Amino acid sequence: MFAVEGVDLDIAAGSFVALVGASGAGKSTLLKMVNALAVPSAGRVTFAGEDVTAHDPPTLRRRIGYVFQGIGLFPHMTVGENIGIGPRLAGPRLARERIGELLELVELEPGMADRQPDELSGGQRQRVGVARALANDPQLLLMDEPFGALDPITRDALGRRVRKLHDELGLTSVLVTHDMAEALLLADRVVVMDAGRVVADETPEALLKGAGGDIAQGLVAVPREQAERLAEMER
């Protein structure tokens, strides 16, 4: 059995795509193939028209921002040093002014650059993770369950901020999430995976109107029921 099998996706520049499905559906594996953290045993992945395996991984990843579920900040480095790690590995040191700009971009004070990661809240650390992913001015932003460990209010606020950044910066974004409500709220297009295959590929509007088949509608049912309960409470 393959982790991902028979997947054929074309993601347009400037779009925001959510990959959803149960644990083990193949979402994270598919995402990792895009920046060569995982290499397909058959088929190929192209980015900007070029096979991703045609580049050495560091060169490829400088063009692709990646936000991890566990954030992955280096505890022995300051916030500013964490944000600047990508450019520093590429050669040039990121200027303090640029670090401040990136912090402001994710709505954090520039003065936080001198703090240690353990001095920040979970939401603040995740914002630093987003700032670090944007440090190389990537063309593509990949996010693997980036908000999963956050409380619902912080999760919603950060999700909306990331969507705003996507629009402001003209990014192409791919988000892996278990949360269908999050996918419906943030994405232009929702790709539903099950057992390594794509079983639905629809707009949020189409999914809410019943498209996508039984598996997709099973995932849509939860946020729909929650919305209906809230509507009843407000009457």
Secondary structure, 3 states (H helix, E strand, C coil): CCCCCCCCCCCCCCCEEEEECCCCCCHHHHHHHHCCCCCCCCCCCEECCEEHHHCCHHHHHCCEEEECCCCCCCCCCCHHHHHCHHHHHHCCCCCHHHHHHHHHHCCCCHHHHHCCHHHCCHHHHHHHHHHHHCCCCCCEEEEECCCCCCCHHHHHHHHHHHHHHHHHHCCEEEEEECCHHHHHHHCCEEEEEECCEEEEEECHHHHHCCCCHHHHHHHHHHHHHHHHHHHHHHC
